[in-house]
Amino acid sequence: MNPLLHDFNTAPFSKITTEHYKPAIEKGIEIAKKEIAEIVQNTAKPTFENTTVALDFTGEKLNRITSIFFNLNAAETNDKLQKIAQEVSPLLSEFGNDITLNEGLFNRVKAVFESKSNLNLTPEQAMLLEKQYKSFARNGANLNEDAKNKLRKIDAQLSTLSLKFGENVLAETNAFELHITNENDLAGLPESAKEAAKSKDKEGWIFTLDYPSYIPFLTYVDNRELRKKMAITAGKKGFQDNEFNNEKNVLEIVNLRHQRANLLSYKTHAHFVLEERMAETPEKVIEFSNNLLAKATPAAQKEFQDLEVYAKKLDGIDQLQKWDAAYYSEKLKKDLFDLDQEVLKPYFKLENVIAGVFEIAKRLFDLKFEEVSNIDTYHEDVKTYHVTDISGNFIAVFYADFHPRKGKRNGAWMTSYKSQQIKNGTNERPHVSIVCNFTKPTETKPSLLTFNEVTTLFHEFGHALHGMLANTTYNSLSGTSVSWDFVELPSQVLENWCFEKEALELFAKHYETGAVIPMKYVEKIKESASFQEGMQTLRQLSFGLLDMQWHGQDPTEITSIKAFENDAFADTKLYPDVAENVMSTAFSHIFQGGYSAGYYSYKWAEVLDADAFEYFLEEGIFNKEVATKFKDNVLSKGGTEKPMTLYKRFRGKEPKPDALLKRAGLI
């Protein structure tokens, strides 16, 4: 029997084989289609309950199955899973279109929507109805049959292309190894990074493009030629003359997205996407980005000049290159602040940081995390937790997957295996997961995090809190089901606690002695928080502006990705161009993830998070009243109301960029 088709609470990973997925997804689609048919064939007058609510509760079985499948395809993939993904993605895309292009279903939804003024709906009910209606209208329900067929074809193609793009990036990442046999070539590299790279199969050391291997190499290795080799290899993922080249995929994706937007009567893909975001229009995103760019550029140029002078003085470097960036920045930072990341790492043992973020969640939001061993997992590295409030009420299941491996894509993300909703009077609690890529423990040392990795863990845990504390009626509005430019607020705001003495003292303890991190280090962490913030801001804005260039205009005339990127980066460029490299062919956020025409949202959310944390600073970083306001008006509310309405209810006013600019040292 197929375990995916049985009723289950937590995902039955150990019982699932690769062969179970496709039949289960096909059966899930069949079940969901029957549920839809029941709504359409209902002879009773369309009502909020028999149409809007009924539709929101369809597809639960399918959603549980696909969440397991696609989460594993990101965190524990193999050739078989990738092949299945290519086979089922068009089926799921077609099914999605079967819903949004179902005329009978749309007519019922439309009838309820047009009678909404007489329904006396709560804000959450009104939002559900509005989002549901728009999901039809914005996905072709008002199109004629010929246009609907074109839309189906485009969506199926996009689904396949996006998967192929991601598979190529992963293949390029896995294909490269730098094998070092002469230890002199590793001069400058900390012993912990050397130990982690020690090869089990070959003499010497192996370095890869996985971040825990790649980042220390670029940051510390004195050998400039080897840094160059690593950086150029990383920068040409998807841009090489081989079977994993993504240039054609990128151009096809942006052209299909543009055609889709035009078909739906939008000027560009960006106009389509942003209609449902806080930012609303591409023009507003460009204005927002350019305003920050004007503030950041003078600071970035000054910081870059300082770095040039420093590298020239230290090593006679006449022209800084991209492979010099992390290396000389780390040295300059150490000189300016006497702050060495390697000195900090012993204070950030992974287990201690986890305990720290749990304690912070307890103090702010009354949550308790108990590690348990009776929840099935897909890999031995995955930890599982039973989450309750201080009264013992069950809140969530929490999964954490912290270390890199061959079948796992780079980066860090939060995801969900089960959404929260209230159904038949029962508040069904969510199952939430975070996935990261931190250095594994070695024979002599535990997993010790860099400070950047500490903030990454807090970031993803902030997303997880958004999912775990969800308390809405409808699953489509639950947890992180919010505007993309609002979804980063909970994650980014939590990073701020990493810089506060009161929080650091909870978990920053030396892994050997247990000594709390010295206050001089805490002060230096705070002092250095705005180090090269102008350059960092410029870099982040450059990614967002590249995204808007791809999606905010007609892309049909674009033939050279390299030339297009050079033009897009013109106003944000600091380092010389590298002929062999482009970014777009491995820019997974916008070509595989959900950030197309939305990468700006990281900076947008920074404005929100700086403004929100300023409130905590005013009242105390563990102030229960402010934390409760944040939980009740942001974390628990999901997408039940407009983001700005929720934010203003928490903060009492609209956000201004002043707190961000002040924090970044730009004013």
N, C-alpha and C positions, 0 to 999 in steps of 0.2 A: 504493500500500500504506500501511496505517496504521502509522506509526513506533512508536506506543505498544504495538503488538502484536508487534513484533519483540523479540528479546532485546537488551538494551542495558545498558551499565555505568552511565555517567553519563547523566542525563536528556537526551534529544535535542531540546532546546527549539526550535532553529531549524527543525527539520523538522516540528514540530507545528503544525497549523492548528486553529482553533476547532472545525471540523467533525469532527475526529478524536476528540474527548473522549467524547461520548456513546456512539458505537458501541464504542469501546475499553472503556469501563466496562461496557457490557452484555455484551461478549465476556468480560471479566474475571470477571464474575459467573457466566457460563456455565461457564467453566473451573473456577472455585472450587467450583461446585455438583457438577461431575463428580468433583473430588477428594474432596469430602465423601461422595458416593455410594459411592465405592470403599471408604471406611472403613466405612460402614454395611453395605455388602453383603459385607464380608469374613466368610467363614464360620468363620474361625479364632476361637478364644477371645480375648476382648479382653485385650490386654496393654498395658503402658506404651509399648512401641515401636510396635505396630500401631494404637494408638488415640490415646494422649496425645501422643506425639511427632509422629505422622502429622498430627494435627489442627493442631498448632502450625505445621507447615510448609505448610498449605493457604493459598490466597489470596495467594501472593506476587506474582503478576502484577497482580492487582487492587489490592493495596496500593501497588505502585510507581506505577500509573496514577493512583490517587486522591490519592496524596501530591503528585504533580506538579500535578494539577488544582486541589486545594483550596489548596495553597500559592500558586499563581498567582492564585486568586480573592481572596486576601488581599493579595498584593503587587503585582499587575499586572492588575487586573480591568477589565471593561468590561460593557456591557449584555448582550452575547451570552453571556459567561461566567456572568453572574449568572442569566440565563434557564436555561442548562444546569444550573447548580447547583440551581435549583428543580426541574428535571425529574429529575435523577439522585439527589438526596438521598432522596426516598421509596423509590426502587429499592434504594438501599444499606441504608436502614433495614429494608425488607422482607427483603432478603437476610440481614441480621444476625439478624432474627427467624427466618428459615428455618433458621438454624443452631441458635440457642438453643432453639427450640421443636420441633426435630426429635427426635421420641421415640426413634427407633432409635439415633441418635447419642448422645443423652443416656444411654440404657440402657447403651451400651458404656462411656462415660465414668464413669458411676456404678459399673459393675461393677469397673473398675480402682480407683476411689477407695475402694470398700468392701474391697478386698483389699490396701490400701496397707501394712498392718502386716506383710505377708508378702513385700514386694517389695525390702527392703533398699535403699531409695532414698537418693541423696545429698540434702543440704539443697536444692539447686537443683531437682532432680527432684521432690522432695516439694512444693516451692512451686509448680512448674508444675502439678502434678496438683491441688493444692488450689485454685489460682486458676481453673483450667479448670473444675473441678466447680462452684465458686461462680458462675462466669460464667453457667452454665446455671441453677442454682438461683435466683440473684438476678435472673434475667431471664425467669422464667416457666416453666421446664421442668417444674415440678411442678403447674402449673395444669391445670384441665380445658379442653376444647377451646373452650368459649364464652369463658372468661377469656383464653385465648391469643389469640383473635381480637380481643378488646377491647384487649389489649396491643399487638398489631400496629397497630391503628388509632391508638392513642395515640402510638406511636413515630413513625409516619409523619407525624402532625400536628406533633409536636414538632420533627421534622427540618425541616419546611417553615417553621414559625414562627421558629425560630432563625435560619435564613438570611434571612428577610424582615426580622427585627429588625436584623441587621447591615447589610443593604442600605440600610435607612432611615437608620441612623446615618451611613453613608458619604455618602448622598445629601444629608443635611442639612449635613454637614461641607463638601462640595463646593459647595453652593448659595450659600454666603455669601462675599461679598467686601466689605471695607471700603476704599473708594477715597478716598484723601486727596490733595488738590491743594495745600493750604496747608501749607508746611513748618513754620509756627509750631505747627500742631496736633501735631507730632511732637517738640516740645521734651522733652528728657530722654532720648529714645531714642538709643542708641549709633549711631555712624556705620556700624558693621558691619551692624547690623540694618536701618538705612535702606537701605544699599546692596543688601542681600538682597531688600528689598521694592520696589525700583525697578521700575516697570512697563515691560515691553517694548512693550506695545501702546497704553498710554494715558499721558497726562500725569500725573506724580505717582507715588504709591506704592500698592501693593495689599497688604492684610493679610487673612489667612485664618484659619480655625480649626485649620489644621495646627499642631502644637506648635512647630516652629521659628519660626513667624510669631507665633502667639498668645502664647506664654510671654514673650518679650521685650517685647511690647506691654503686657501686664498688669503687667510688672515695672518698666518704666522710663518709660512715657509720662506726662507731668505732667497732661495733660488728663483730668480725672476723668470727665467726661461720656462721652468716647470709650472710656475703660476700662470704664465701666459698660455701654456699648452692646455692646462685645465680650464681656464676661463674661455678660451676660444672654442674648445670642444663643447662646453656647456652652452655657449652662445649660438652654436649652429645646429642645435637639436631641431630636426624637421626641416633644415635648410641645406641638406647635403644631397648629392647626386646618388641617391640610393632608394630602396623600396619604401623607406619611411619618410620621404620628403612630404611636407605638409603645404607647400606653396599652392598647389592646385586646390587642395581642400579649403584653405583659407579663402581664396578668391571665390570658390563655389559657394561657400557658406555665406559670405557677405552679400553676394549677388542674389542668392535665394532669399535671404532675409529681406533685402530691398524689394524684390518682386512681391514677396508676401505682404509687406507693408503697403505697397502700391495697390495690390489687389483689394486690400481692406480700406482703401481711400486715405492712407496716411502718406505724408511726403517722404518719410524715411523710416527705417527700423527704429531709430532713436525717437522719433516723434511718436511712434506706436508704443514703445516701451515706457517712455517717460510720462505719458498721459496718466498712468496709474502709480506714479511715484511722488514723493514729497516735492521733488524739483519741478515736476509738471512738463517742462519743455526743454529741448536741447539748448535753446537760447539762454535759459536761466542757468543751466549747467556750465555753459561756456563763460557766462558772466561771473558766476561763482568762482570758477577755476582761475579765470584771468585776474580777478581781484586778489586772490591768494598769491597768484604768480607774481603780481606787481610787488607784493609785500616780501615775498621770499627771494626773488631774483637777486637783489643787491646783497642780501646776506649770504646767499649761496655762492655768488661770485667771489665775495670776500673770503669765505671759508675755503673755496677752491684755491685761490691765490695763496692763502696761508699754507695749505697742504703742499702746493708746488714748491714754495720757498723751503718748507721743512724737508721735503724729499731731496731737493737740490743740495741743501746743507748737509744732510745725513749721508747721502749716497751718490751725490753728483748727478741725479736724474734730471735730464734736460726737458723731458716731456712725459708727464704723467699719463699712464694708460689705464684702461679699466681694470686690468689685473693688478694694478698698484693700489686701487682704491681702499680695499679693506685693510691691506697690509700697512700702509702708511697712516691711515686713519687710526688704526689701533695703536700704533707707536706714538702718534701725536697725542692721542687721548691719554695714554699712559704717562707721557711726559707732562701734560698740562694738569692732569688730576691725580697723578701718581696712582692710577687705578688700572690694575691688570686683571683682565677677565679670568685668567688662570688662577689668580689669587682668590677671586670670588667663588669659583666653582666648588671648592670643598664645602662651602656653606649652603650649597643648593643641591643636596642629595634629593633625587627624584621623590623618594618616599616621604621625605620631610616636606617638600613643596606641596605634595598631594595633601598631606595632613594639614598643612597651613591653609590651603584654599578651602578645605572642608571646614576648618575652624572659623574662617572668615564668613563662610556661608551660614554657619551656625549663629554667629554673633549678629549678622545682619538680618538673616531671614528665618532663623529658628529651625535650621535643617540639621539632621544627623545622618551620617553615612556609615553603614556597617558593611565591611567586605564579607562576601558570602561565596561559598564554593558549590552551591547547588543550582546555579544558573548555567545553562549550556553556553559554550563559546565556540568560535570558529578557529581559534588558535590559542596555544598555551600561554602566549604573552598577554592575552586579554584578561583584565581584572573586572570583577562584577561587584556591584554594591546595591544594597537595599536602602532606600532613602525614606526617612520618616521625618515628621515634624517633632517638636519637643514633647508633644502629647502622645506620641507613638502612632499617629495616623500615617498610613502609607501614602507616600508622595510620588515615588518613581522608582524604576529600575535604571541603574546607571552603569554603562559599559565604558571601559577606558583601555585603549590600545596604543601603547607608547613608543614602540621600537620599530626601526626600519627592517624590511626584508624584501626579498626579490619580487614578490607578487604584489607589492604595496606601492601606490604612487607617492611621490614626494609631497611635502607640505603638511598641513594640519587642517582638520575640519571637524565640524560637529554634524551629526546626523541622527536620525530617529528610526526605530524599528516599530514603534506603535505610537499613534497620536493620542493626545488627551481629548476626551469628549464626554458629554453627559448624555447617556442613552438609557431609556426605560427607567429613569430615576437613579441610575448608577453613574457615579463619576469615575469613568474608566481612566486610570492613570497612565502616563506615558512611559515609554522605554527609550532612553536617550543614550547616545554614544559620542565620545570624542576620540579622534584618531590623530596621533602625532608621530613624529620621527625623531626621537631622542636617542642619543648614544646608549647602546646596551651596556650593562655591567660587564666588567672583565674579570679575570681570575683574581685580580688584586684590588680592584676598585668597584664601588657601586656606580650606578648611573648618576653622573654629576652634570648638572645643567649649566649652560652659560646663562647670563642674565637675560639675554634675548629669548632663550628657550623658556625661562621662567615666565616672562610676559606672554609668550605664546600659549603656555599652558593656562594661564589666567584668562587669556582671550577666549580660547575654546570653551573653557569652563563657564565663562559668561554667557556664551551661546547656550550651553547646556542648562544653565539656570533658567533661561528664557523658555526652554522646552519643558523642564521639570516642574516649574511653578505655574505652568499654564492652567487656567481655570475658566474655560469657556464652555458653552453648550455645544458648539458645532466644531468638528475637527478641522474643517477647511479654514477656520479663523483662529485655530489654536496655536500656541507657542510661537515659533518663528515664522508663521504664515502672515508676515507683514510686508510692507513695502521694503524693497531691497536697500533703500537709502535710510531706513530706520532699523533694519535688522542688525546692523553693526553696533548700535548704541549699547546694548547690554554687554557685549563682548569687550568693546573698547573701554567702556567706563571701568570695568573690573581691573584692567591693567594698571590703573592708577594706584591701587593698593600696594603694588610691588615697590613703589617708590617711597612708601611711608614707614617711618621708624616703628610706629605702633603695630603695624602689620608685619613687617620684616622680623621683628623680635619673636613672633609666633612660630616661625619655621626656618629662618636662616641660621642654622646651627651647624657647626663644623662636624662633618660626618665621623671624624675620629675622636675628637675631644668633647663634642657636645657643646662647645663654647658658642654663645650667641655672637652673631656677626658684630665686629667692633663698630662703634658709632662713627668712627672716622670713615669707614667704608660706606655706611649709610649716607653720610653727608656727601661723600664723593659721588655716590650713585645719583643723588638728587642734583648735585652741581653739574654733573655730566649729562643729565637727562636732555638738555637742549643742545648738546654738542653736535655740530654740523646739522642742526635741525633745518637750516635753510636749504642745504643740499638734499636732505631727506624729503623735504616738502616738494622741492623741484622734481625729484625722482618720482614721487607718488603722483604728482600732477601730470607728469609726462605720460604715465601709463593711462591715466584717465582721459587725457586729451587724445592719445592715440586711439583709444576705444571710441571716442566720439567722432574722430576722423573716419574710422572704418564704418561707423553706423549712422552718421549724421549727414551723409551726402549720397549721391548716386555713384555707386562703385563700378559701374560698367566699363569705364575708361581705364581703370587701374590694371596695369599689366605687370609692373615690377613691384614686388613687395618691398624690396630693398630701397628703391627710389621713393616709394610712398612713405616708408618709415622715416627716412632721412628728412623729408619735408615736414612730417608731423612732429619730429623732435627738434626742429630748428630753433624754437624759442626756449627750449629747456636743456640744450646741449652744453655739457661741460667738458667731457672727455672726447678725444678724437674718435672718429668712426672706425670700426673694425670691419674690414671688407667681407670677411667670411661669416659674419654674424647678423642675425635679425632677431627680433623679439617675438614677432607675431606668430611664427610657426611653432612656438611652444607656449603661447599665451593662453594657457588652459582656462583661466578664469573666464575669458570672454568667448572662447571657441569650443569649450567643452562644458564649463560650469554655467552658472546662471547670471553672469555679470555682463553680458553684452549690453552696451549702452548704459552700463551701471557701475563701471569701475570707480567713477567719481565718488560713489557712495561711501568709500572708506574715508575720504577727506570730509565729506558732508557729515558723516557720523562723528568725526573728530570734533567738529564744532559743537555737536550735541553733547558728546561725552565730556569735553572740557567744561562746558557750561554746567552740566549736571554735577560733575565732581566738585566744582566750585561750591555748590550748595552743601555737599558733604563737608568740605573743608571749613565752611563757615560755621557749621553746627557740630562737627566732630565726625571723624571717618567711620565710627561705629555707632553714630547716633541712630537710635531705634526708630524715632519718628520719621526721619528722612528716609531710612531704609524701607520702612513700611509703606511710605508714600510711593517709593520707587517700585516696590513689589506690587502694590495694589493698582497702580496706574500704568505701569509699563510691563513688568515681567509676567503678570498673570492675565493681562488683557488681550494678548495676541493682536489680531487684526480686527477686533470688534468695533473699533472706532477709528477715525482719521488719526494718523500719527501725531500731527501737531496738536490736536485736541487732547490726546493722552499726555503729551509732553507738557503742555501748558498746565494741565491739572496737577501734574507732579511738581513742576518748577514754579508755577504761578505766573509765568511770562514766557514769551517766545525767546529762543536762544539767540545770542549774538556771538560773533566770532572773536570778541575781545579776549575771552578766557583762553582760547586756543592760541591766539597770537602772543599773548603774555606768557603762556606755558612754554611756547616754542622759542621765546626770546626774540621775537620778531617785532615787538613794540616795547 
